[in-house]
Amino acid sequence: MKMRSLSPESREVTHSFREKINHAEDRVDLMNSFSMAACEVVKMSMNNNADIRADDITLDVNSRKGFNYSERISSNPEFKELLKGTDIESQIIHFAESAKHRCKHLQKHPEKTNLKIRQR
């Protein structure tokens, strides 16, 4: 079976995702931005009526993959087909790596984040 690339769908979300994580004020902002971006790519890839929620794909900075799927989405047959027939997981991993890198930066340099908050 030929694997379908979801790079175009991912590219549509990437710019706003990077913008959001660059302006994230804390780890919670990062996690929310990641979940929203990952879910958006999944929705675009399945169909826009898919019932995908922000808590279906969550950032996990301590896991090897960088994120977790909820039980609800993992048991969705359409999502399982998406995982088998596309590169969706590598697209989500790319988002997770960016968010994890930003999270490390926030932990090392909280003063820069506080400065950004005061400038607004």
MDTraj code that builds the backbone (N, CA, C; nanometers):
import mdtraj as md
import numpy as np

residues = "MET LYS MET ARG SER LEU SER PRO GLU SER ARG GLU VAL THR HIS SER PHE ARG GLU LYS ILE ASN HIS ALA GLU ASP ARG VAL ASP LEU MET ASN SER PHE SER MET ALA ALA CYS GLU VAL VAL LYS MET SER MET ASN ASN ASN ALA ASP ILE ARG ALA ASP ASP ILE THR LEU ASP VAL ASN SER ARG LYS GLY PHE ASN TYR SER GLU ARG ILE SER SER ASN PRO GLU PHE LYS GLU LEU LEU LYS GLY THR ASP ILE GLU SER GLN ILE ILE HIS PHE ALA GLU SER ALA LYS HIS ARG CYS LYS HIS LEU GLN LYS HIS PRO GLU LYS THR ASN LEU LYS ILE ARG GLN ARG".split()
xyz = np.array([
    [0.0841, -0.1180, 0.0000],
    [0.0000, 0.0000, 0.0000],
    [0.0889, 0.1248, 0.0000],
    [0.0561, 0.2189, -0.0859],
    [0.1341, 0.3419, -0.0976],
    [0.0946, 0.4398, 0.0131],
    [0.1956, 0.4975, 0.0755],
    [0.1750, 0.5934, 0.1842],
    [0.1458, 0.7312, 0.1259],
    [0.0393, 0.7942, 0.1727],
    [0.0021, 0.9288, 0.1272],
    [0.0681, 1.0326, 0.2181],
    [0.1296, 1.1324, 0.1598],
    [0.1940, 1.2376, 0.2380],
    [0.0933, 1.3458, 0.2751],
    [0.1004, 1.3891, 0.3988],
    [0.0133, 1.4960, 0.4465],
    [0.0900, 1.6269, 0.4656],
    [0.2015, 1.6408, 0.3961],
    [0.2807, 1.7632, 0.4055],
    [0.2012, 1.8883, 0.3692],
    [0.1189, 1.8847, 0.2638],
    [0.0422, 2.0068, 0.2325],
    [-0.0497, 2.0500, 0.3469],
    [-0.1171, 1.9537, 0.4088],
    [-0.2049, 1.9850, 0.5217],
    [-0.1238, 2.0408, 0.6380],
    [-0.0095, 1.9796, 0.6605],
    [0.0774, 2.0228, 0.7699],
    [0.1305, 2.1642, 0.7460],
    [0.1690, 2.1922, 0.6226],
    [0.2215, 2.3259, 0.5893],
    [0.1183, 2.4358, 0.6129],
    [-0.0094, 2.4027, 0.5909],
    [-0.1146, 2.5025, 0.6132],
    [-0.1213, 2.5457, 0.7599],
    [-0.0845, 2.4571, 0.8495],
    [-0.0963, 2.4818, 0.9933],
    [0.0360, 2.5314, 1.0531],
    [0.1466, 2.4987, 0.9887],
    [0.2795, 2.5245, 1.0453],
    [0.3055, 2.6709, 1.0797],
    [0.2725, 2.7626, 0.9910],
    [0.3037, 2.9039, 1.0167],
    [0.2351, 2.9544, 1.1441],
    [0.1053, 2.9317, 1.1566],
    [0.0351, 2.9804, 1.2754],
    [0.0826, 2.9066, 1.4006],
    [0.1177, 2.7783, 1.3869],
    [0.1691, 2.7015, 1.5005],
    [0.3007, 2.7612, 1.5503],
    [0.3922, 2.7883, 1.4594],
    [0.5219, 2.8466, 1.4988],
    [0.5031, 2.9833, 1.5635],
    [0.4124, 3.0609, 1.5072],
    [0.3827, 3.1928, 1.5633],
    [0.3314, 3.1795, 1.7076],
    [0.2418, 3.0844, 1.7285],
    [0.1840, 3.0641, 1.8624],
    [0.2878, 3.0143, 1.9622],
    [0.3725, 2.9204, 1.9218],
    [0.4699, 2.8698, 2.0199],
    [0.5781, 2.9729, 2.0480],
    [0.6098, 3.0567, 1.9503],
    [0.7088, 3.1618, 1.9747],
    [0.6580, 3.2667, 2.0722],
    [0.5267, 3.2823, 2.0806],
    [0.4683, 3.3796, 2.1729],
    [0.4068, 3.3134, 2.2962],
    [0.4288, 3.1844, 2.3113],
    [0.3747, 3.1131, 2.4274],
    [0.4347, 3.1702, 2.5553],
    [0.3488, 3.1910, 2.6531],
    [0.3941, 3.2483, 2.7797],
    [0.4373, 3.1423, 2.8800],
    [0.3880, 3.0213, 2.8624],
    [0.4240, 2.9147, 2.9550],
    [0.4015, 2.7791, 2.8895],
    [0.4289, 2.6760, 2.9668],
    [0.4175, 2.5390, 2.9181],
    [0.2738, 2.5038, 2.8770],
    [0.1772, 2.5567, 2.9483],
    [0.0366, 2.5301, 2.9167],
    [0.0019, 2.5865, 2.7790],
    [0.0483, 2.7076, 2.7502],
    [0.0277, 2.7663, 2.6176],
    [0.0871, 2.6775, 2.5085],
    [0.2081, 2.6274, 2.5339],
    [0.2741, 2.5397, 2.4377],
    [0.1936, 2.4125, 2.4136],
    [0.1487, 2.3533, 2.5230],
    [0.0730, 2.2288, 2.5115],
    [-0.0575, 2.2516, 2.4347],
    [-0.1244, 2.3610, 2.4633],
    [-0.2490, 2.3929, 2.3922],
    [-0.2237, 2.4199, 2.2437],
    [-0.1182, 2.4936, 2.2147],
    [-0.0853, 2.5236, 2.0751],
    [-0.0529, 2.3959, 1.9978],
    [0.0226, 2.3076, 2.0616],
    [0.0543, 2.1795, 1.9974],
    [-0.0722, 2.0990, 1.9697],
    [-0.1562, 2.0852, 2.0710],
    [-0.2785, 2.0055, 2.0555],
    [-0.3674, 2.0614, 1.9450],
    [-0.3824, 2.1919, 1.9423],
    [-0.4670, 2.2541, 1.8403],
    [-0.4103, 2.2315, 1.6992],
    [-0.2801, 2.2453, 1.6837],
    [-0.2181, 2.2261, 1.5521],
    [-0.2288, 2.0805, 1.5076],
    [-0.1966, 1.9879, 1.5968],
    [-0.2029, 1.8458, 1.5622],
    [-0.3457, 1.8050, 1.5266],
    [-0.4408, 1.8509, 1.6043],
    [-0.5812, 1.8174, 1.5784],
    [-0.6290, 1.8793, 1.4472],
    [-0.5824, 1.9977, 1.4171],
    [-0.6213, 2.0636, 1.2920],
    [-0.5735, 1.9833, 1.1710],
    [-0.4499, 1.9350, 1.1752],
    [-0.3972, 1.8542, 1.0647],
    [-0.4765, 1.7236, 1.0522],
    [-0.5083, 1.6629, 1.1639],
    [-0.5866, 1.5383, 1.1610],
    [-0.7249, 1.5660, 1.1028],
    [-0.7887, 1.6732, 1.1468],
    [-0.9219, 1.7080, 1.0941],
    [-0.9172, 1.7306, 0.9435],
    [-0.8172, 1.8047, 0.8980],
    [-0.8044, 1.8320, 0.7549],
    [-0.7816, 1.7030, 0.6766],
    [-0.7127, 1.6084, 0.7371],
    [-0.6770, 1.4843, 0.6702],
    [-0.7918, 1.3842, 0.6670],
    [-0.8752, 1.3856, 0.7689],
    [-0.9882, 1.2927, 0.7736],
    [-1.1044, 1.3541, 0.6963],
    [-1.1681, 1.4465, 0.7584],
    [-1.2663, 1.5348, 0.6967],
    [-1.2976, 1.6380, 0.8024],
    [-1.3321, 1.7547, 0.7636],
    [-1.3479, 1.8645, 0.8588],
    [-1.4611, 1.8433, 0.9581],
    [-1.5442, 1.7435, 0.9357],
    [-1.6518, 1.7139, 1.0300],
    [-1.6088, 1.6131, 1.1366],
    [-1.4857, 1.5680, 1.1297],
    [-1.4368, 1.4690, 1.2256],
    [-1.4415, 1.5254, 1.3669],
    [-1.4836, 1.4423, 1.4590],
    [-1.4940, 1.4835, 1.5989],
    [-1.3591, 1.4641, 1.6680],
    [-1.2711, 1.5575, 1.6463],
    [-1.1377, 1.5550, 1.7062],
    [-1.1318, 1.6692, 1.8060],
    [-1.0909, 1.6370, 1.9274],
    [-1.0837, 1.7380, 2.0341],
    [-0.9388, 1.7651, 2.0716],
    [-0.9165, 1.8793, 2.1310],
    [-0.7796, 1.9184, 2.1690],
    [-0.7146, 1.8181, 2.2638],
    [-0.7945, 1.7514, 2.3457],
    [-0.7353, 1.6548, 2.4392],
    [-0.7150, 1.5169, 2.3768],
    [-0.7410, 1.5026, 2.2475],
    [-0.7185, 1.3747, 2.1788],
    [-0.5715, 1.3536, 2.1434],
    [-0.4982, 1.4625, 2.1240],
    [-0.3551, 1.4546, 2.0946],
    [-0.2869, 1.5554, 2.1862],
    [-0.2112, 1.5043, 2.2826],
    [-0.1511, 1.5920, 2.3830],
    [0.0011, 1.5801, 2.3824],
    [0.0652, 1.6920, 2.4063],
    [0.2104, 1.6972, 2.4144],
    [0.2565, 1.6267, 2.5409],
    [0.3607, 1.5459, 2.5269],
    [0.4211, 1.4784, 2.6415],
    [0.5723, 1.4906, 2.6261],
    [0.6290, 1.5915, 2.6885],
    [0.7712, 1.6209, 2.6705],
    [0.8619, 1.5105, 2.7235],
    [0.8088, 1.4229, 2.8066],
    [0.8903, 1.3162, 2.8646],
    [0.8846, 1.1850, 2.7875],
    [0.7974, 1.1755, 2.6884],
    [0.7894, 1.0510, 2.6119],
    [0.8822, 1.0577, 2.4911],
    [0.9171, 0.9424, 2.4415],
    [1.0085, 0.9341, 2.3270],
    [0.9462, 0.9967, 2.2022],
    [0.8187, 0.9684, 2.1811],
    [0.7474, 1.0201, 2.0644],
    [0.7174, 1.1689, 2.0796],
    [0.6935, 1.2121, 2.2034],
    [0.6668, 1.3533, 2.2288],
    [0.5201, 1.3872, 2.2467],
    [0.4329, 1.2890, 2.2283],
    [0.2895, 1.3156, 2.2421],
    [0.2161, 1.1843, 2.2687],
    [0.0898, 1.1983, 2.3052],
    [0.0045, 1.0820, 2.3309],
    [-0.1290, 1.1006, 2.2610],
    [-0.1875, 0.9881, 2.2208],
    [-0.3237, 0.9879, 2.1683],
    [-0.4185, 0.9477, 2.2800],
    [-0.5364, 1.0063, 2.2809],
    [-0.6375, 0.9664, 2.3790],
    [-0.6931, 0.8296, 2.3398],
    [-0.7535, 0.7636, 2.4343],
    [-0.8180, 0.6345, 2.4081],
    [-0.9289, 0.6531, 2.3045],
    [-0.9990, 0.7642, 2.3133],
    [-1.1111, 0.7918, 2.2244],
    [-1.0677, 0.7965, 2.0776],
    [-0.9608, 0.8708, 2.0494],
    [-0.9162, 0.8812, 1.9100],
    [-0.8456, 0.7531, 1.8651],
    [-0.7774, 0.6872, 1.9564],
    [-0.7073, 0.5633, 1.9222],
    [-0.8031, 0.4539, 1.8780],
    [-0.9256, 0.4590, 1.9270],
    [-1.0236, 0.3562, 1.8911],
    [-1.1095, 0.3967, 1.7707],
    [-1.0851, 0.5148, 1.7144],
    [-1.1601, 0.5626, 1.5987],
    [-1.1087, 0.4925, 1.4723],
    [-1.1959, 0.4159, 1.4029],
    [-1.1515, 0.3415, 1.2840],
    [-1.0956, 0.4310, 1.1731],
    [-1.1549, 0.5472, 1.1529],
    [-1.1063, 0.6386, 1.0493],
    [-0.9662, 0.6898, 1.0837],
    [-0.9426, 0.7147, 1.2129],
    [-0.8108, 0.7603, 1.2562],
    [-0.7075, 0.6478, 1.2407],
    [-0.7463, 0.5253, 1.2722],
    [-0.6547, 0.4116, 1.2553],
    [-0.6123, 0.3973, 1.1099],
    [-0.7068, 0.4151, 1.0173],
    [-0.6757, 0.4089, 0.8745],
    [-0.5810, 0.5222, 0.8353],
    [-0.6037, 0.6395, 0.8919],
    [-0.5176, 0.7540, 0.8655],
    [-0.3737, 0.7241, 0.9084],
    [-0.3578, 0.6624, 1.0251],
    [-0.2244, 0.6265, 1.0744],
    [-0.1559, 0.5253, 0.9823],
    [-0.2328, 0.4297, 0.9319],
    [-0.1760, 0.3258, 0.8456],
    [-0.1413, 0.3760, 0.7064],
    [-0.2250, 0.4631, 0.6504],
    [-0.2102, 0.4993, 0.5107],
    [-0.1429, 0.6315, 0.4811],
    [-0.1021, 0.7040, 0.5863],
    [-0.0406, 0.8356, 0.5642],
    [0.0805, 0.8541, 0.6559],
    [0.1444, 0.9672, 0.6390],
    [0.2579, 1.0016, 0.7256],
    [0.2149, 1.0974, 0.8375],
    [0.0889, 1.0896, 0.8793],
    [0.0358, 1.1817, 0.9808],
    [0.1191, 1.1795, 1.1085],
    [0.1626, 1.0611, 1.1489],
    [0.2384, 1.0541, 1.2741],
    [0.3709, 1.1295, 1.2632],
    [0.4374, 1.1218, 1.1496],
    [0.5634, 1.1964, 1.1360],
    [0.5366, 1.3469, 1.1338],
    [0.4229, 1.3886, 1.0798],
    [0.3866, 1.5300, 1.0819],
    [0.3633, 1.5773, 1.2262],
    [0.2941, 1.4956, 1.3043],
    [0.2674, 1.5303, 1.4445],
    [0.3968, 1.5294, 1.5250],
    [0.4849, 1.4344, 1.4960],
    [0.6148, 1.4296, 1.5639],
    [0.6927, 1.5590, 1.5376],
    [0.6850, 1.6089, 1.4167],
    [0.7536, 1.7337, 1.3823],
    [0.7010, 1.8495, 1.4689],
    [0.5690, 1.8593, 1.4836],
    [0.5106, 1.9616, 1.5709],
    [0.5569, 1.9411, 1.7152],
    [0.5575, 1.8162, 1.7604],
    [0.5966, 1.7856, 1.8983],
    [0.7419, 1.8244, 1.9248],
    [0.8286, 1.7972, 1.8293],
    [0.9698, 1.8324, 1.8466],
    [0.9877, 1.9834, 1.8597],
    [0.9156, 2.0576, 1.7793],
    [0.9234, 2.2038, 1.7884],
    [0.8730, 2.2532, 1.9240],
    [0.7624, 2.1975, 1.9690],
    [0.7046, 2.2379, 2.0973],
    [0.7956, 2.1967, 2.2137],
    [0.8541, 2.0771, 2.2061],
    [0.9454, 2.0324, 2.3122],
    [1.0685, 2.1221, 2.3187],
    [1.1212, 2.1600, 2.2032],
    [1.2374, 2.2487, 2.1989],
    [1.2031, 2.3841, 2.2622],
    [1.0877, 2.4365, 2.2288],
    [1.0442, 2.5655, 2.2854],
    [1.0225, 2.5538, 2.4362],
    [0.9706, 2.4410, 2.4795],
    [0.9475, 2.4174, 2.6224],
    [1.0806, 2.4204, 2.6995],
    [1.1822, 2.3564, 2.6433],
    [1.3153, 2.3589, 2.7055],
    [1.3687, 2.5015, 2.7130],
    [1.3469, 2.5770, 2.6072],
    [1.3919, 2.7158, 2.6033],
    [1.3217, 2.7985, 2.7115],
    [1.1912, 2.7786, 2.7278],
    [1.1166, 2.8517, 2.8310],
    [1.1680, 2.8186, 2.9707],
    [1.2031, 2.6925, 2.9917],
    [1.2537, 2.6524, 3.1227],
    [1.3903, 2.7131, 3.1505],
    [1.4747, 2.7229, 3.0481],
    [1.6096, 2.7776, 3.0659],
    [1.6115, 2.9294, 3.0764],
    [1.5155, 2.9969, 3.0099],
    [1.5166, 3.1425, 3.0026],
    [1.3802, 3.2038, 3.0369],
    [1.3335, 3.1853, 3.1584],
    [1.2018, 3.2402, 3.1926],
    [1.1990, 3.3935, 3.1897],
    [1.3133, 3.4573, 3.2078],
    [1.3172, 3.6033, 3.2076],
    [1.2809, 3.6600, 3.0703],
    [1.3151, 3.5905, 2.9630],
    [1.2790, 3.6365, 2.8291],
    [1.1277, 3.6302, 2.8082],
    [1.0680, 3.5252, 2.8617],
    [0.9228, 3.5114, 2.8503],
    [0.8547, 3.6219, 2.9295],
    [0.9015, 3.6495, 3.0487],
    [0.8432, 3.7556, 3.1309],
    [0.8584, 3.8911, 3.0634],
    [0.9705, 3.9124, 2.9960],
    [0.9913, 4.0375, 2.9232],
    [0.8901, 4.0517, 2.8097],
    [0.8652, 3.9426, 2.7362],
    [0.7667, 3.9454, 2.6275],
    [0.6286, 3.9790, 2.6812],
    [0.5939, 3.9239, 2.7967],
    [0.4612, 3.9461, 2.8554],
    [0.4459, 4.0926, 2.8923],
    [0.5491, 4.1533, 2.9505],
    [0.5417, 4.2929, 2.9928],
    [0.5353, 4.3878, 2.8731],
    [0.5915, 4.3499, 2.7593],
    [0.5935, 4.4366, 2.6420],
    [0.4585, 4.4465, 2.5747],
    [0.3693, 4.3557, 2.5995],
    [0.2390, 4.3567, 2.5320],
    [0.1487, 4.4645, 2.5828],
])
top = md.Topology()
chain = top.add_chain()
for i, resn in enumerate(residues, 1):
    res = top.add_residue(resn, chain, resSeq=i)
    for name in ("N", "CA", "C"):
        top.add_atom(name, md.element.get_by_symbol(name[0]), res)
traj = md.Trajectory(xyz[None], top)
